[in-house]
Every structure is written in C-alpha cells, then in structure tokens.
Amino acid sequence: MPDPRALASMLALVLAMPAAAEGIDAEKQHELEHLVLQDCGSCHGLTRKGGLGSPLTREALEGMDRQVIAEIILDGMPGTAMPPWRPLMTEEEAYWIADYLLETEE
Ligand code: HEC
C-alpha cells in the first residue's frame, strides 16, 4: 500500500496540470492588464497615448510583430528609459501583453 500522502500529492499534481497547460488564467490576465495600466502607463501614459515613452496604442503599434514587441518588453531598449521586464515576468506573459497591446482599444 503506497503512502496515502504521496498519492494525494500526485493527485494534486495531476489535477493542477490542465490549469498549467492553459497558461495565463483569468486572474493572471487581470494582473497583467493592471501592470500595463500602472507600470507601462507611468511612462507610456494611462491611456497608452504616450508620455516619456512613445504611444502604445493599437494604431501606434500597427504592423509591428508581436515577437518584436515581446522582445522589447523582455529586454528593454538599450539607450532609452525602456527597462527590461524579464526579471519580472515570463516570456508567455510578455507575449500576452504584446497581443493585448495589439488587439485591445486603449
Ligand atoms: C521608465 C519608463 C518606461 C516604462 C516603465 C516602460 N517603458 Fe516602454 N519605452 C520607454 C521608452 C523611453 C521607450 C523608447 C523610446 C520610445 O519609443 O518612446 C519605450 C519603448 C517601448 C516600446 C517600443 C515602441 C516603439 O514604437 O518602438 C514598447 C513596445 C514598449 N516600450 C512597451 C512597454 C511595456 C509593455 C511596458 C510595461 C511592461 C513598458 N514599455 C514600460 C519607457 C518606458
């Protein structure tokens, strides 16, 4: 008879797996939207229309590749005030933000 606690933790792992595969859940999306508003907004404007940083509106980013945007978010832009966010977020989250910027009205 295997240790019931080992079985329980295995079961917990299996149950947690579908959620992990889905990646960014609703709660995380909410956090990222908040980050865009508060943190990115402090430089790019609360309505993303620009400030210290250039506008991040859908129109301003139109034609830019989501990968390029995600890389800028992750690594920053050397020589500008755009900081690298890699220490603070996963690549998946940076891609989510890139899509969010490209797809949503500010
Ligand atoms: C400390 C100020 C600051 C913060 C915070 C900041 N940025 Fe920037 N960002 C800049 C500056 C400055 C530039 C480069 C010059 C420019 O494009 O105006 C830039 C450039 C960019 C660019 C390239 C824009 C283009 O048209 O080439 C993107 C995309 C971008 N930032 C996204 C973000 C996102 C997303 C966040 C939040 C996760 C963020 N930035 C947070 C200052 C900031």
Residues whose N, C-alpha, C, O or C-beta is under 5 A from the ligand:
A	BS01	HEC	D39 C40 C43 L52 G53 S54 P55 I69 I72 I73 M77 T80 A81 M82 P83
